[in-house]
């Protein structure tokens, strides 16, 4: 746990291991959305670290969690767990969250809306496009290609009825683990209520999820027609996040992702 955003430490208090995340130079509110996500997981019966404390020490924000002992487990059970999370729906089918997404250097507006396309395309993809262009990571041709891709995405989402599911928001292989008793657990959420295909798109970018995962997910919560075509939209999103954060290393991957969307 910790990723590329936080400083992360194992500490012992009263003989018990704890997990400490530190974000230098931030207020305690930096962790507000993550805490809310972990609490939403707990309410939904999703195995995740419990929040033990949050505050500021010497000008640095911290989040104290219980320590999860790592073991080995089943991708099928992981698929079932993710499906269970996605079966937790926002009662009014509204998309968003009560708090914004605050990343280390990228933030997103999570204000509630009844339009998934507004939240995903206008507030996330367009925001990333603006940052990528401002940092001179795209040529004019790249920006024009994005507009073509954007049209494909908005047209497809207009035809698809999205359901507001509880999402992890950053579901790559570095944000799950198997516990010492074999149970799967999720951590480091960037929570929102959104189309579940958003999370599944993230699982396809860097590996770490097997066919057993997808088969078990499909059995628990079958995907709608055209899902795997739309999942490519969320692959593009995650690659654009990495282009914005880490620069040109991801330029070719983003270009290939856009071409894939346009050519099918």
C-alpha positions as a printed Julia matrix, in Angstrom:
264×3 Matrix{Float64}:
   0.0     0.0     0.0
   1.1     3.59   -0.5
   1.8     3.64   -4.22
   3.57    6.55   -5.87
   1.65    9.22   -3.93
   2.37    8.58   -0.25
   5.31    7.82    1.97
   4.42    4.47    3.57
   5.67    2.81    6.76
   5.01   -0.21    8.91
   5.06    0.8    12.57
   4.43   -1.1    15.81
   2.2     0.31   18.53
   1.55   -1.64   21.73
   3.06   -4.67   20.06
   0.65   -4.51   17.11
   1.7    -3.69   13.53
   0.07   -0.67   11.91
   0.33    0.86    8.44
   1.13    4.57    8.25
   0.7     6.74    5.15
   2.23   10.23    5.1
   1.63   13.02    2.59
   4.21   15.8     3.09
   2.93   19.36    3.23
  -0.79   18.51    3.07
  -3.66   18.94    5.5
  -5.51   16.0     7.02
  -8.31   16.54    4.47
  -6.01   15.09    1.8
  -7.09   11.65    3.0
 -10.79   12.47    3.41
 -11.93   10.74    0.22
  -9.79    7.65    0.84
 -11.21    7.38    4.37
 -14.75    7.75    3.03
 -14.01    5.07    0.45
 -12.69    2.64    3.05
 -15.76    3.31    5.19
 -18.0     2.68    2.17
 -16.16   -0.6     1.58
 -16.72   -1.62    5.19
 -20.44   -0.82    4.93
 -20.66   -2.91    1.74
 -18.85   -5.87    3.31
 -15.7    -5.41    1.21
 -12.5    -6.55    2.92
 -10.18   -3.55    3.29
  -7.96   -1.89    5.91
  -9.73   -0.22    8.82
  -9.03    3.43    9.54
  -7.39    3.92   12.94
  -6.44    7.59   12.82
  -5.92   10.66   10.67
  -4.36   14.05   11.28
  -1.29   16.23   10.82
   2.16   15.9    12.38
   4.8    18.58   11.78
   2.9    19.91    8.77
   2.46   16.51    7.1
  -0.86   14.68    6.73
  -1.05   11.1     7.94
  -3.45    8.18    7.75
  -3.08    5.26   10.17
  -4.55    1.9     9.11
  -4.54   -1.59   10.51
  -1.84   -3.78    9.0
  -2.89   -6.54    6.61
  -0.69   -9.64    6.58
  -0.08  -10.84    3.03
  -0.67  -14.38    1.79
  -1.92  -16.16   -1.31
  -5.43  -16.51   -2.63
  -7.82  -17.1    -5.5
  -8.42  -14.81   -8.46
 -11.95  -16.23   -8.57
 -12.62  -14.92   -5.07
 -11.13  -11.57   -6.1
 -13.55  -11.41   -9.05
 -16.43  -12.2    -6.71
 -15.32   -9.47   -4.3
 -15.14   -6.82   -7.04
 -18.57   -7.87   -8.33
 -19.94   -7.55   -4.79
 -18.55   -4.02   -4.58
 -20.12   -3.11   -7.94
 -23.47   -4.53   -6.86
 -23.56   -1.75   -4.25
 -25.51    0.93   -6.12
 -26.17    4.6    -5.42
 -29.92    4.64   -4.56
 -30.77    7.56   -6.85
 -28.45    6.35   -9.64
 -26.38    9.51   -9.26
 -22.74    9.54  -10.34
 -19.97   11.11   -8.31
 -19.01   11.19   -4.66
 -19.36   13.44   -1.66
 -15.71   14.47   -1.93
 -13.41   15.32   -4.84
 -10.61   13.03   -5.97
  -7.39   14.5    -4.57
  -4.35   12.81   -6.05
  -0.78   13.76   -5.44
  -0.8    16.07   -8.45
  -4.1    15.43  -10.3
  -7.53   16.21   -8.89
 -11.01   15.58  -10.3
 -14.43   17.08   -9.61
 -16.78   14.43   -8.17
 -19.88   16.59   -7.72
 -23.06   14.55   -8.1
 -24.68   14.32  -11.54
 -27.25   12.11  -13.24
 -24.97   11.84  -16.31
 -22.09    9.37  -16.35
 -20.86   10.94  -19.59
 -20.63   14.33  -17.91
 -18.59   12.96  -15.04
 -16.31   10.76  -17.12
 -15.88   12.66  -20.38
 -16.28   16.29  -19.39
 -14.72   16.24  -15.93
 -12.1    13.54  -16.35
 -11.06   12.98  -19.97
 -11.37   16.65  -20.96
  -9.53   17.72  -17.82
  -6.69   15.35  -18.67
  -6.68   16.57  -22.28
  -6.31   20.16  -21.11
  -3.39   19.29  -18.86
  -1.64   17.16  -21.49
  -1.95   19.95  -24.06
  -0.79   22.59  -21.57
   2.34   20.54  -20.86
   3.09   20.22  -24.6
   2.73   16.44  -24.52
   0.37   16.43  -27.51
   0.69   17.9   -30.99
  -2.22   19.57  -32.76
  -2.83   16.28  -34.58
  -3.01   14.43  -31.25
  -5.52   16.94  -29.89
  -7.62   16.6   -33.05
  -7.54   12.81  -32.77
  -8.72   13.12  -29.18
 -11.8    15.05  -30.37
 -12.64   12.2   -32.76
 -12.19    9.66  -29.97
 -14.28   11.81  -27.65
 -17.16   11.73  -30.13
 -17.0     7.93  -30.35
 -17.07    7.71  -26.55
 -19.96   10.13  -26.04
 -22.02    8.41  -28.75
 -21.41    4.99  -27.2
 -22.25    6.17  -23.67
 -25.42    7.81  -24.92
 -26.61    4.39  -26.12
 -25.53    2.59  -22.93
 -27.5     2.77  -19.69
 -24.93    3.27  -16.98
 -25.71    2.22  -13.41
 -24.02    4.03  -10.53
 -21.97    1.35   -8.75
 -19.54    1.78   -5.87
 -16.14    1.9    -7.59
 -12.63    1.48   -6.28
 -11.55    4.14   -8.78
  -7.97    2.92   -9.25
  -8.29   -0.84   -9.58
  -4.89   -1.94  -10.8
  -2.92   -4.91   -9.49
  -1.04   -2.79   -6.96
  -4.26   -2.04   -5.08
  -5.39   -5.51   -4.14
  -3.81   -8.26   -2.08
  -4.55  -11.65   -0.62
  -4.48  -11.91    3.16
  -2.73  -14.58    5.21
  -6.03  -16.49    5.38
  -6.42  -16.31    1.58
  -9.17  -13.7     1.45
  -8.82  -10.95   -1.18
  -8.73   -7.34    0.02
  -8.83   -3.95   -1.69
  -7.03   -0.79   -0.58
  -5.97    2.71   -1.7
  -9.42    3.59   -3.1
 -10.15    6.69   -5.17
 -13.86    6.23   -4.57
 -16.82    7.29   -6.66
 -20.13    5.96   -7.85
 -19.87    5.3   -11.56
 -20.18    2.8   -14.37
 -18.55   -0.45  -13.26
 -16.79   -0.77  -16.61
 -14.53    2.07  -15.4
 -12.95   -0.23  -12.79
 -12.73   -3.15  -15.18
 -10.9    -0.99  -17.7
  -8.22   -0.28  -15.1
  -7.72   -4.0   -14.52
  -6.69   -4.5   -18.17
  -3.86   -1.95  -18.39
  -0.96   -3.34  -16.33
  -1.92   -7.0   -15.86
  -2.34   -8.88  -12.59
  -5.88  -10.15  -13.24
  -6.43  -13.6   -14.76
  -9.23  -15.2   -16.76
 -10.46  -16.72  -13.5
 -11.04  -13.18  -12.2
 -13.13  -12.15  -15.21
 -15.03  -15.46  -15.35
 -16.0   -15.22  -11.68
 -16.99  -11.57  -12.08
 -19.16  -12.43  -15.08
 -20.91  -15.19  -13.13
 -21.65  -12.87  -10.21
 -22.61   -9.75  -12.19
 -22.9   -10.35  -15.95
 -21.66   -7.55  -18.18
 -23.95   -5.78  -20.64
 -23.69   -6.07  -24.41
 -20.76   -4.09  -25.82
 -18.96   -3.92  -22.48
 -15.53   -4.9   -23.8
 -15.71   -2.24  -26.48
 -16.53    0.42  -23.88
 -13.89   -0.89  -21.46
 -11.29    0.44  -23.92
 -12.49    3.98  -23.07
 -11.35    3.46  -19.48
  -8.03    1.99  -20.56
  -7.46    5.23  -22.43
  -8.37    7.23  -19.32
  -5.82    5.46  -17.14
  -3.11    5.8   -19.79
  -3.89    9.52  -20.1
  -3.53    9.83  -16.32
  -0.08    8.28  -16.6
   0.86   10.5   -19.54
  -0.15   13.58  -17.56
   1.74   12.41  -14.46
   4.85   10.81  -15.9
   5.29   12.37  -19.34
   6.17   11.06  -22.75
   6.92    7.48  -21.67
   3.2     6.83  -22.09
   2.7     8.81  -25.32
   2.8     5.77  -27.64
   0.44    3.8   -25.4
  -2.08    6.64  -25.41
  -1.84    6.99  -29.19
  -2.37    3.25  -29.71
  -5.32    3.32  -27.34
  -6.95    6.16  -29.27
  -6.32    4.36  -32.58
  -7.88    1.2   -31.15
 -11.04    3.09  -30.25
 -11.25    4.74  -33.67
 -10.57    1.58  -35.68
 -13.31   -0.63  -34.21
